[in-house]
Amino acid sequence: MSKFAEILKNSGNMARILAASVTAGGVIFQMGKLSQRVDDILPRANALEREQVGIKDTLYDIHGKVCKSEEKLNMIERELNMIEQDVKYIRDGINFNKK
């Protein structure tokens, strides 16, 4: 009976070692799986970052064009005011000469 008890004791230790190995293997497998997910996500993040830079460049370009157009409109408005003042000055001069 002692040999049988010893076999049971050794197989219990083997079962513990096997269970620990399976657990460690599962942890290593999950770490590899997560590492693969990170490797899959990084290129996507880099692509989104490049796309965001492209969007910012486009927005800056649009903003520059809008500001340039606004500046031109302000200049045209000032020139129209000056022309209006000149026409008023000429009209006043003509009306003064008629009197």
C-alpha positions in Angstrom: 0.0 0.0 0.0 2.9 2.3 0.6 3.9 2.1 -3.1 0.3 2.9 -4.1 0.2 5.9 -1.7 3.6 7.1 -3.1 2.3 6.9 -6.6 -0.8 8.9 -5.7 1.4 11.4 -3.9 3.7 11.8 -7.0 0.8 12.0 -9.4 -0.7 14.7 -7.2 2.5 16.7 -7.4 2.6 16.1 -11.2 -1.0 17.3 -11.4 0.0 20.5 -9.6 3.0 21.0 -11.8 0.9 20.4 -14.9 -1.8 22.8 -13.7 0.8 25.5 -13.0 2.3 25.0 -16.4 -1.1 25.2 -18.1 -1.8 28.4 -16.2 1.5 30.0 -17.0 1.0 29.0 -20.7 -2.4 30.6 -20.7 -0.9 33.8 -19.2 1.8 33.8 -21.9 -0.7 33.2 -24.6 -2.9 36.1 -23.5 0.1 38.4 -23.3 1.0 37.5 -26.9 -2.6 38.1 -27.9 -2.6 41.5 -26.3 0.7 42.3 -27.9 -0.7 41.4 -31.3 -3.6 43.8 -30.7 -1.3 46.6 -29.8 0.7 45.9 -33.0 -2.5 46.1 -35.0 -3.6 49.3 -33.4 -0.4 51.3 -33.8 -0.5 51.5 -37.6 -4.1 52.7 -37.4 -3.1 55.3 -34.9 -0.3 56.5 -37.1 -2.6 56.7 -40.1 -5.1 58.7 -38.1 -2.4 61.0 -36.9 -1.2 61.6 -40.5 -4.8 62.2 -41.6 -5.3 64.7 -38.8 -2.2 66.6 -39.9 -3.6 66.7 -43.5 -6.9 68.0 -42.2 -5.1 70.7 -40.2 -3.1 71.7 -43.3 -6.4 72.0 -45.2 -8.0 74.0 -42.5 -5.1 76.4 -42.3 -5.2 76.8 -46.1 -8.9 77.6 -46.0 -8.4 80.0 -43.1 -5.7 81.8 -45.0 -7.8 82.1 -48.1 -10.8 83.4 -46.1 -8.6 86.0 -44.3 -7.1 87.1 -47.7 -10.6 87.5 -49.1 -11.7 89.4 -46.1 -8.8 91.7 -46.4 -9.5 92.3 -50.1 -13.2 93.1 -49.2 -12.1 95.6 -46.5 -9.8 97.3 -49.0 -12.6 97.5 -51.6 -14.9 98.9 -49.0 -12.3 101.6 -48.1 -11.8 102.5 -51.8 -15.6 102.7 -52.3 -15.9 105.1 -49.3 -13.1 107.3 -50.8 -14.9 107.3 -54.2 -18.1 108.2 -52.5 -16.4 111.1 -50.8 -14.8 112.2 -54.1 -18.2 112.1 -55.9 -19.8 114.0 -53.0 -17.0 116.6 -53.2 -17.4 117.0 -57.0 -21.2 117.2 -56.7 -20.9 119.9 -54.0 -18.5 121.8 -56.3 -20.9 121.6 -59.2 -23.8 122.7 -57.0 -21.7 125.6 -55.7 -20.8 126.8 -59.2 -24.5 126.8 -60.3 -25.4 129.2 -57.5 
